[in-house]
């Protein structure tokens, strides 16, 4: 026979059932996030490859190369003039 209004479950049964549903929802949200990752910055994770960032513009690449010391100022100026020429396809 039923014992009271709680359907015969004690406090432990209600606690277990609540934890079960919370855990189930967490697993569903985690699975959905893994299946549909959306757009992210280029960050390599332990579970997947890096997502490529948006392409840099040529001027940005040139500025970065000068700042990192890959090219000298003279080469930078020459390349900048080449990039600024009209009719250049970018």
BELWORA-V349481 format. One record per pair of residues at least 24 apart in sequence whose ideal C-beta (glycine too) atoms are under 10 Angstrom apart, sorted by the first residue. I is the first residue (numbers start at 0). J is the second residue. If there is no record, write none. Layout:
# BELWORA-V349481
I,J ; I,J
This chain:
# BELWORA-V349481
56,82 ; 56,89 ; 57,81 ; 57,82 ; 57,87 ; 57,89 ; 58,82 ; 58,83 ; 58,89
